[in-house]
C-alpha cells in the first residue's frame, strides 16, 4: 500500500459547520474503507493547513477517488502528496543517474 499525506483546508461551508468536523472525519474514514483505503490518522493543525490526513491506498486511482469524493461535498479543499518511506526510497535512489 502506498502512503499519502493530504493537506486540508476548510472551505467557508466547512468552517461554518466546524462543530461537525469530528463526525465528518469518521465518515471520511468509512468512505476510505469502502474505496480500499485506510486513514491512518487525522491531525487538526494550526497554521497554513487546517487538517493533515495520513492515508494508505492500494493505488493512485483509489486515492484520487477518495479525494474527489470528499472534495465534492464542499467542506474542504485538499492537496495530496505521495509519501515514501526510507525503504521505498532506496530502490528509487538506485535508479538516479
LOBA-614960 format. One record per residue (C-alpha): residue number from 1; residue in one letter; x, z, y negated. Coordinates in steps of 0.001 Angstrom, whole numbers, m for minus. Layout:
<nodes>
<node><k>NUM</k><r>A</r><px>X</px><pz>Z</pz><py>Y</py></node>
...
</nodes>
This chain:
<nodes>
<node><k>1</k><r>X</r><px>0</px><pz>0</pz><py>0</py></node>
<node><k>2</k><r>X</r><px>1217</px><pz>m870</pz><py>m3463</py></node>
<node><k>3</k><r>X</r><px>1173</px><pz>1714</pz><py>m6246</py></node>
<node><k>4</k><r>X</r><px>m312</px><pz>1022</pz><py>m9668</py></node>
<node><k>5</k><r>X</r><px>m273</px><pz>3026</pz><py>m12883</py></node>
<node><k>6</k><r>X</r><px>m3320</px><pz>2402</pz><py>m15043</py></node>
<node><k>7</k><r>X</r><px>m3178</px><pz>3366</pz><py>m18709</py></node>
<node><k>8</k><r>X</r><px>m6666</px><pz>4036</pz><py>m20021</py></node>
<node><k>9</k><r>X</r><px>m8207</px><pz>4271</pz><py>m23477</py></node>
<node><k>10</k><r>X</r><px>m11776</px><pz>5329</pz><py>m24142</py></node>
<node><k>11</k><r>X</r><px>m13979</px><pz>2833</pz><py>m25972</py></node>
<node><k>12</k><r>X</r><px>m16395</px><pz>4022</pz><py>m28662</py></node>
<node><k>13</k><r>X</r><px>m19038</px><pz>4299</pz><py>m25920</py></node>
<node><k>14</k><r>X</r><px>m16640</px><pz>6285</pz><py>m23751</py></node>
<node><k>15</k><r>X</r><px>m15798</px><pz>8794</pz><py>m26449</py></node>
<node><k>16</k><r>X</r><px>m19480</px><pz>9194</pz><py>m27407</py></node>
<node><k>17</k><r>X</r><px>m20135</px><pz>10161</pz><py>m23773</py></node>
<node><k>18</k><r>X</r><px>m16907</px><pz>12141</pz><py>m23296</py></node>
<node><k>19</k><r>X</r><px>m18636</px><pz>15052</pz><py>m21584</py></node>
<node><k>20</k><r>X</r><px>m19340</px><pz>12727</pz><py>m18637</py></node>
<node><k>21</k><r>X</r><px>m15671</px><pz>11826</pz><py>m18143</py></node>
<node><k>22</k><r>X</r><px>m15316</px><pz>14071</pz><py>m15075</py></node>
<node><k>23</k><r>X</r><px>m18367</px><pz>12520</pz><py>m13415</py></node>
<node><k>24</k><r>X</r><px>m17160</px><pz>9020</pz><py>m14253</py></node>
<node><k>25</k><r>X</r><px>m13766</px><pz>9833</pz><py>m12732</py></node>
<node><k>26</k><r>X</r><px>m15493</px><pz>10902</pz><py>m9495</py></node>
<node><k>27</k><r>X</r><px>m17495</px><pz>7658</pz><py>m9447</py></node>
<node><k>28</k><r>X</r><px>m14255</px><pz>5733</pz><py>m10078</py></node>
<node><k>29</k><r>X</r><px>m12688</px><pz>7363</pz><py>m7002</py></node>
<node><k>30</k><r>X</r><px>m15722</px><pz>6457</pz><py>m4889</py></node>
<node><k>31</k><r>X</r><px>m15655</px><pz>2854</pz><py>m6103</py></node>
<node><k>32</k><r>X</r><px>m11931</px><pz>2637</pz><py>m5397</py></node>
<node><k>33</k><r>X</r><px>m12534</px><pz>3759</pz><py>m1819</py></node>
<node><k>34</k><r>X</r><px>m15207</px><pz>1075</pz><py>m1353</py></node>
<node><k>35</k><r>X</r><px>m12681</px><pz>m1521</pz><py>m2526</py></node>
<node><k>36</k><r>X</r><px>m9964</px><pz>m270</pz><py>m157</py></node>
<node><k>37</k><r>X</r><px>m8001</px><pz>1558</pz><py>m2876</py></node>
<node><k>38</k><r>X</r><px>m7087</px><pz>5219</pz><py>m3250</py></node>
<node><k>39</k><r>X</r><px>m6985</px><pz>7048</pz><py>m6568</py></node>
<node><k>40</k><r>X</r><px>m4080</px><pz>9434</pz><py>m6028</py></node>
<node><k>41</k><r>X</r><px>m4584</px><pz>11271</pz><py>m9321</py></node>
<node><k>42</k><r>X</r><px>m6076</px><pz>11004</pz><py>m12794</py></node>
<node><k>43</k><r>X</r><px>m4395</px><pz>12715</pz><py>m15731</py></node>
<node><k>44</k><r>X</r><px>m6160</px><pz>13174</pz><py>m19065</py></node>
<node><k>45</k><r>X</r><px>m3436</px><pz>12847</pz><py>m21660</py></node>
<node><k>46</k><r>X</r><px>m2632</px><pz>13300</pz><py>m25336</py></node>
<node><k>47</k><r>X</r><px>m1047</px><pz>10529</pz><py>m27339</py></node>
<node><k>48</k><r>X</r><px>m1418</px><pz>6757</pz><py>m27138</py></node>
<node><k>49</k><r>X</r><px>m3459</px><pz>6803</pz><py>m23912</py></node>
<node><k>50</k><r>X</r><px>m6431</px><pz>8989</pz><py>m23024</py></node>
<node><k>51</k><r>X</r><px>m6035</px><pz>8902</pz><py>m19240</py></node>
<node><k>52</k><r>X</r><px>m3350</px><pz>7824</pz><py>m16778</py></node>
<node><k>53</k><r>X</r><px>m4518</px><pz>6941</pz><py>m13284</py></node>
<node><k>54</k><r>X</r><px>m2274</px><pz>6538</pz><py>m10223</py></node>
<node><k>55</k><r>X</r><px>m3825</px><pz>4212</pz><py>m7637</py></node>
<node><k>56</k><r>X</r><px>m2710</px><pz>2826</pz><py>m4292</py></node>
<node><k>57</k><r>X</r><px>m4175</px><pz>m564</pz><py>m3385</py></node>
<node><k>58</k><r>X</r><px>m3634</px><pz>m2918</pz><py>m458</py></node>
<node><k>59</k><r>X</r><px>m3097</px><pz>m5911</pz><py>m2771</py></node>
<node><k>60</k><r>X</r><px>m3370</px><pz>m7168</pz><py>m6328</py></node>
<node><k>61</k><r>X</r><px>m6832</px><pz>m8628</pz><py>m5750</py></node>
<node><k>62</k><r>X</r><px>m8242</px><pz>m5216</pz><py>m4760</py></node>
<node><k>63</k><r>X</r><px>m6645</px><pz>m3513</pz><py>m7766</py></node>
<node><k>64</k><r>X</r><px>m7887</px><pz>m6239</pz><py>m10103</py></node>
<node><k>65</k><r>X</r><px>m11418</px><pz>m5954</pz><py>m8691</py></node>
<node><k>66</k><r>X</r><px>m11312</px><pz>m2185</pz><py>m9277</py></node>
<node><k>67</k><r>X</r><px>m10088</px><pz>m2561</pz><py>m12868</py></node>
<node><k>68</k><r>X</r><px>m12678</px><pz>m5219</pz><py>m13674</py></node>
<node><k>69</k><r>X</r><px>m15496</px><pz>m3244</pz><py>m12040</py></node>
<node><k>70</k><r>X</r><px>m14754</px><pz>m154</pz><py>m14124</py></node>
<node><k>71</k><r>X</r><px>m13993</px><pz>m2095</pz><py>m17277</py></node>
<node><k>72</k><r>X</r><px>m17342</px><pz>m3890</pz><py>m17284</py></node>
<node><k>73</k><r>X</r><px>m19130</px><pz>m540</pz><py>m17584</py></node>
<node><k>74</k><r>X</r><px>m17894</px><pz>m340</pz><py>m21169</py></node>
<node><k>75</k><r>X</r><px>m16460</px><pz>3195</pz><py>m21265</py></node>
<node><k>76</k><r>X</r><px>m12760</px><pz>2329</pz><py>m21043</py></node>
<node><k>77</k><r>X</r><px>m10123</px><pz>m332</pz><py>m21618</py></node>
<node><k>78</k><r>X</r><px>m7262</px><pz>m491</pz><py>m19151</py></node>
<node><k>79</k><r>X</r><px>m3713</px><pz>m1718</pz><py>m18816</py></node>
<node><k>80</k><r>X</r><px>m2439</px><pz>m1747</pz><py>m15234</py></node>
<node><k>81</k><r>X</r><px>1205</px><pz>m1697</pz><py>m14211</py></node>
<node><k>82</k><r>X</r><px>2627</px><pz>m2287</pz><py>m10733</py></node>
<node><k>83</k><r>X</r><px>4916</px><pz>646</pz><py>m9908</py></node>
<node><k>84</k><r>X</r><px>7823</px><pz>527</pz><py>m7439</py></node>
<node><k>85</k><r>X</r><px>9376</px><pz>3473</pz><py>m5636</py></node>
<node><k>86</k><r>X</r><px>13165</px><pz>3588</pz><py>m5218</py></node>
<node><k>87</k><r>X</r><px>12740</px><pz>2450</pz><py>m1596</py></node>
<node><k>88</k><r>X</r><px>10615</px><pz>m539</pz><py>m2676</py></node>
<node><k>89</k><r>X</r><px>13038</px><pz>m1441</pz><py>m5446</py></node>
<node><k>90</k><r>X</r><px>16175</px><pz>m1540</pz><py>m3256</py></node>
<node><k>91</k><r>X</r><px>15407</px><pz>m4841</pz><py>m1446</py></node>
<node><k>92</k><r>X</r><px>14361</px><pz>m6375</pz><py>m4766</py></node>
<node><k>93</k><r>X</r><px>17730</px><pz>m5437</pz><py>m6286</py></node>
<node><k>94</k><r>X</r><px>19449</px><pz>m7057</pz><py>m3288</py></node>
<node><k>95</k><r>X</r><px>17907</px><pz>m10375</pz><py>m4383</py></node>
<node><k>96</k><r>X</r><px>19046</px><pz>m10090</pz><py>m8001</py></node>
<node><k>97</k><r>X</r><px>21836</px><pz>m12588</pz><py>m8711</py></node>
</nodes>
